[in-house]
Amino acid sequence: MTTDDQTPRPGPLGHALDPLAGVRRPGDPGCDVYLTGTVFLDIIFTGLDSAPVRGTESWARGMGSSPGGVANMATALARLGLRTSLAAAFGDDKYGEYCWETLERGEGIDLGASWTVPGWHSPVTVSMAYEGERTMVSHGHEAPLPGGISLGVPPGRRLGEEPGGGAPGARRAPAARSAVASLSPGQPQEWIAAAAGGGSLVFADVGWDDTGAWDLAALPDLAHCEAFLPNAQEAMRYTRTECPRAAARALTERVPLAVVTMGAEGAYAADGRTGETAEVPAIMVEALDTTGAGDVFVAGFVTGTLARWPLADRLAFAGLTAALSVQEFGGSLSAPGWGEIAAWWQRLCSLTPAGTPMEQALERYAFLERLLPCPAPPWPRARAVPTLGFRGTPGTTAVAQRDDRTA
């Protein structure tokens, strides 16, 4: 795929639904979202009755494999129909080959800014899901950067290039409508400022501050972000407030748009430019595995923002996609596409009696009617699970039937 191609392409689940069709114009960037980070191979064990006990062997009733790490976010974005470009290192082992093929061929993600590192083995995470929680064990080494390659380059600049020059033949990251970044306290990333300066809207989340300082001054890249999406605990600690809503409003002094996720309470957003606020309650579901739910929420919010939806619709859509994801196991395995969203909406409409409070609650999602494919696939729909594939079986390297007897 070429990043400047404006031709609509089918989404990874086979739906030719482009959520940005109404806002695309000639000359727009061919890439909707650019992101960079570390790709892991995730191996997920499911159907454990309890946490493994020291000195014993536990058998899982299900297992799945998929690209993880930054691939969780990239997959969530691509499955919502956004043209996604990922810059990451891949090992030249079988794991790296599998992750590359799954992301590029299976999910339609542009890897033109990524590279393979000879002799470097892929990072691996083993995740065990039980009792609605997860435990993870990871291993990996920092990827060496070949000559002319610089991790985290901004859209529109050559990899390894300084402003005003560059090595001939160096690969170029695409210009993009937006970029997604993960902030770390005390670790500024030069590419974020350059991306914002080049016209990309930067959406950022943040990890837990292990130092305990919770100092917004340690996040200088916030000054270049369009939106900041922390969870409630992170937001309140950074703003020294005791309410996530107050925290969101306080954060708009640093960033135009603050979105705070509040778990079972839903999400709250404040727009510092207009003074608008919005709150949407969470959709109550049985959570099987919350891995990657935050990435899916961000992907849903990015989609709605780029499509220029009202703030409340963006929040509702992000919460819906996250709710659908936690009903499946694994990070990138759980990201929903438009087929799952359509099936959820049409099934709920068919089961909701007219004139009831439930019907009034569904009005919050009525904006989906003009977006969704029709007819929707049957519900429930089994989601394909990527695996390393079976020898001699065509087409199973990228996508295969899932091995999960707990569904």
Secondary structure, 3 states (H helix, E strand, C coil): CCCCCCCCCCCCCCCCCCCCCCCCCCCCCCEEEEEECCEEEEEEEECCCCCCCCCCCCCCCEEEEEEEEHHHHHHHHHHCCCCEEEECEEECCHHHHHHHHHHHHHCCCECCCCEEECCCCCCEEEEEEECCEEEEEEECCCCCCCCCCCCCCCCCCECCCCCCCCCCCCCECCCEEEEEEEECCCCCCHHHHHHHHCCCEEEEEECCCCCCCCCHHHCHHHHHCCEECCEHHHHHHHHCCCCHHHHHHHHCCCCCEEEEECHHHCEEEEECCCCCEEEECCCCCCCCCCCCHHHHHHHHHHHHHHCCCCHHHHHHHHHHHHHHHCCCCCHHHHCCCHHHHHHHHHHHHHHCCCCCHHHHHHHHHHHHHHCCCCCCCCCCCCCCECCCCCCCCCCCCCCECCEECCC
